[in-house]
Amino acid sequence: MVRVSRAQAFSGSAAVAWAALVRNEMVTGLPTGGTFHSIKAQETVSGLQRWLRNNPGASYSDRLVARSLLDDLLDTLGGGL
């Protein structure tokens, strides 16, 4: 659950800021601050999907956080990979 725990840091206004960076990169095609945050977002989507698949018995709250983060990322990325 390392990736999910790390992703939990992107809550509230930090998540909104991260989503804004990704959206800006998708519109401009340019990295923000020399980094493509959209690549990290795609990697995080894969990690969250894998974690949810491999941990069906995880606590309700952990799965809820993971699912919520996954949904937010997919929405930011335009719905899918």
N, C-alpha and C positions, 0 to 999 in steps of 0.2 A: 504494500500500500504506500510505498515511498512516493510514487508519482502523484497519487491522489492527495496525500498529505501536503506535498509541496504545492500542488495546485490550489489547495485550500487557502493559501496565502493570497490568491487572487480573488478575494471576496470584496463585496461592496464597491467602493470607488476605484479600487485597483483593477478589478475585473472590467469595469467600464472603460478605464484608460487603456488596458491591454486590448480590448475589443476595438477601440478607436484606432490604435496603432495598426492592427491587422486590416481593418477596413481601409485605412489610408494607403497601406501598401498594395492592397488589391486594386484600388482606384488608380494610383500613380504608377504602379509597377516598380517602385523604388523602395529600397530598404529604409527603415527609420533608425537613425543613429548608427548606420552601418550594418544593421542586423535585420534579417527578415523574420519578424515575429510570427508571420503566418506559417513558416516552416515548423517552428516550435509548437504552434497551435495544432498543426496536423499530426505531429509526433505525439502530442498529448492526447489527441482524440484516439489514436491507435492504442496508446497505453491504457486509457480509461476503458475502451471497449474490451481489451484483453483482460483487464482486471475484473470487470463485471462478469465476463464469461467464466473466468477461472475461480471466482469467489462467490458462488451463488448462496453460500451460507453465511456471508458476512452480515454484520449487524444492519438493521434497517437504516439507521442513521448514516452509516458509511456508504451504503448503496445509494441512498437518497442524495448525498453530497456528490458522489461520483456521477450519478445520472444527471443531476442538475448541471454540473460543470460540463458534461458531455453535450447536453442539449444546448447550452449557451455557446459552446465552441462551434458546434455544427451550424447553429443559426448565424454566427459571425462569419463562418467560412462559406456561407451560402447554401447550407443544407446537406452537404455530403462530400464524401471522398470516394 
